[in-house]
Amino acid sequence: MTALQTGAAWLRCGRLDEAKRHLSAAVEAQPGLADAQMMLGVIHGMQGQPTEAATCFRTALRLRPGSADAHGNLGNALRELGHAEEAAGHLRQALHLRPDYAEAHNNLGAALLPLGQVTEAEACFRSALHLRPDFIEARGNLGRLLLAESRPDEAVTLLQAALRDQPGAAPLWATLGAALRAAGRPGEAARALHTALRQAPATEAIWTEFGNALYELNRPGEAAAAFRKALEIRADSPSALLGLAVAQAQLGCFGPAEAAARDALRHQPDFAEAGNALGDILRNQGRLAESEAALREALRLRPDYPDARVHLAFTLLQAGRFAEGWQAHEHREGAKAWARGRRRFPVPRWQGEPLAGRRLLLHAEQGLGDTIQFSRYLVGMAPDAGVLVQVQAPLLPLLRGQFGRIALLGDAEPLPAFDLEAPLLSLPHLLGDVAAPTPYLTPDAGRLAAWRARLAAMPGIRVGLVWAGNPGMAADARRSIALAALHPLGAVPGITFVSLQHGPAASEPTPAGLPMLATDLHDFVETAALVAALDLVIGVDTAVIHLAGALGRPVWLLNRADTCWRWGNRPGDSAWYPTLREFRQPAHGDWGSVVAAVRQALMDFAPGTAP
């Protein structure tokens, strides 16, 4: 058996080193053996040596100029080396020589993508699949193209069909997971990625994508574990380091989060996403100047990056630089957290100009507390303006009739004709500092009288408590507190506590020593009347706190250290509600110090005193 034959036999068995040794001997004895050069090129390619592979394929092509295989393999090696244009030329020549060359169609598509020729690349992948319907790599490439082109639903359909035929293809499961996550289906994405990991557990990219899906499911602890698994495989992965940074931040571990974000930037200095995450992490630590610098650097790298623009808005607003902050805040609809919920209307966006007989629709966005907070700007609308406001249905009974002739509708009600539109949270930018002073909401007089009569029998000071927010909110685990943690407040004499809690947390058992009047609050009208009848409201950052402030009632905010931008950089910085007093954690997670400070303040509290 000749050295060429022996080398070919070893190659078929997958014994690459033995094959390379015999084929090199064959080439040394007979430099004109094109087949030996081709096989050596294939071996170099399989061993991750595209430069050496390209040299072999060029030699083979010189010996056999009409070889479609030589053109195809050289094109693929050049593509791996980043020489996309030259690669495309050879792959097109391969297809001219052999039009049914499925691998060349697929590789040409991959070469065309970095050249920006997306339409032709898609056609190439589809041609490869027409020739070979079971071509896993082409299916994966087409799925990734559809995903990159913001066509995740098409990618999901394609990949699910492929996996019915090839359920053991880990790359297809991984790409399906990414497509499902992009389509807003993180639960299904996590399941697909878990399947991919069972088949390919040592793949860093799959662990990273799995972590991203878990993070979007609001499971930051599990997400952090997935990112660490990715980093065990590839310690310098910028994407896994970024994922670990945002997961740690969600858990309130801002020191490790900052370290991971900086490590990602050390490995990839032009990684705008890591700079954006770093900026938000720094803001959460109250380091606003550093936050601004990091976010402006991210925007230098990616000027069209709305997520960084919104995080910059939060930093500027927290610093009290409102004009700049509100302007930057107008980019929020393009940011990831807002894009899926963006509402589109067939009318122009209002820019603050006189309405001149046109009807304007203002529509609520984000949470119930945001709507209560920013509804104050409705007072500043011209009394003769044709303004229609659509708000969340639970707030409609409370807000209807509060703002004169302005008409209010619930978010499920049909809309009448209108000429212009704007989100409610754009009013500070559009109108400037014209918000109404507090109180700008008033309770229902009949319900207020009923609550005053009911509370008259309660001894001492009447204090409302709210200890938990919406568990679906990303930072809720950091802003909410267990009712049991408020137990020390029960030791203050002369106080009757009243529950203002809505949602699942309302069923938490009341700790011994903290007597509290249970309530059954079905709507915000009832809640507003009760709040107005109380001497004081104490609670975490929820809609009830905004409601108490809007009613002008004394309200104490129990706030996390990584405060929301609206409360300023230091306790007492916020001017939204003059009757609000803030008790902020001295360190992340330290609710004990907050409760101790509130207990001491309650000892000195008397109705009618300044908050």
Secondary structure by P-SEA (a helix, b strand, c coil): ccaaaaaaaaaaacaaaaaaaaaaaaaaaccccaaaaaaaaaaaaaaccaaaaaaaaaaaaaaccccaaaaaaaaaaaaaacaaaaaaaaaaaaaaacccaaaaaaaaaaaaccccaaaaaaaaaaaaaaacccaaaaaaaaaaaaaaacaaaaaaaaaaaaaaaccccaaaaaaaaaaaaaaccaaaaaaaaaaaaaaccccaaaaaaaaaaaaaacaaaaaaaaaaaaaaaccccaaaaaaaaaaaaaacaaaaaaaaaaaaaaacccaaaaaaaaaaaaaaacaaaaaaaaaaaaaaaccccaaaaaaaaaaaaaacccaaaaaaaccccccccccccccccccccccccccccbbbbbbbcccaaaaaaacccccccccccbbbbbcccccccccccccccbbbbcccccccccccccccccccccccccccccccccccaaaaaaaaaaacccccbbbbbbccccccccccccccccccccccccccccbbbbbccccccccccccccbbbbbbbcccaaaaaaaaaacccccccccaaaaaaaaaccbbbbbcccccccccccccccccccccbbbbbbcccccaaaaaaaaaaaaaaccccccc
